[in-house]
Amino acid sequence: MDFLPASSNLLAFQRQGYLFPMPSDGTDGMYFIFGNWLVDLATAPQATALQRAVVAHLRDGGQLREGGFLLLSEDVAKFGHEPYRKFQAR
C-alpha cells in the first residue's frame, strides 16, 4: 500500500538516506503521527494525508513497522541529491 504520493515531503526526506528495517511491535510511530501512543481509530485526528492514510491502513487490519534512517557524515553535503539511490538509464 502506498500511504503517500511520491511527491510528499516525508518520502522526499526518506529518499535522502539509507532505510533499513528494525524490530517492531506494530504500533510504532503512533505518537509521532497522532501525538498519543494509544489511539482510538474512531476518533483519531485525520488532519493530514499521513494521518488519514494510517487510519485507513489500520482499519483494514494493517500494522505499522519501524525503520531506521542512515546518512553517513561524509554524505551530508550530498543531502538533497539522494546519495543512496541507484538510477538505471532506460
N, C-alpha and C positions, 0 to 999 in steps of 0.2 A: 504494500500500500504506500503510495506517495502521500505523505502528510501535507507537504507544502509545494507550491510551484517552484520550478528550478530557479526562478528569478528572486526568491526570497532572500532576505539579508542573512538569516540563520544558515541557510545552505551555502551562501557565498562565503561566509566565515568558515564553515566546515571544510570547504574546498581548499583552504589555505594551509591546512595541516594534514598530518597523517592520523587517520581514525583507526582505533582498534577496540575490540570487544573487551568487556570487563564483567566479572561476576555480577549478577543482578537478582533482585527479589521480585521483579515485575512491577514495582511501584516507583522505580527510580525517576527522578525529575518532577514528581508531583509538586513538591514545594516550590521549585523554581518556575513552574508553569502556572500554578494556581495560588501560591502563597500559603499553602497548607499541605501537610502530609496526608491528612485524611480528607478526602473529597467525596461528597455525595454527588453522583453524576446528574441527579435530577435538579440540583441547584448550583452546579459548578458554573463559575464565570465562563462566558463564551464571548469575551470582548475582542479576542484576537483570532486570526486564522489558525494559529497553533493550538489555542485552547479548543476551538471548535473541532479541529481535526483529532485531537487527543480524546475528547469526549466521545466522538463518533467511533473511534478505534476501540476504546474501552467498552462502549455499549455493545459493540459487535463481538465482544469476548477477547479482544486483543490484550496484550500486556506491553508495558514499557520496558526497555532494556537500557542498561547503562553502557556508555562507551567512553573511551579516553581520547584525548587530542594531544598530539605531539608536534611541536615545531622546534627544531634544533636551533640553538642560539646563532649558529653560523648562517641560518636561513632566514633570520628575522628581516634582513634587508630585502629579501625576496617576497615578503608578505604582500599580497595583492596580485601576485603572479602565479599562484597555485604551484608552488615549488615541488610538490609531491605527486602531481598529476602527470600521467603519460598520455600524450595525444598521438593518435595514429592518423597519418595522412590518408586521405581516401581518394 
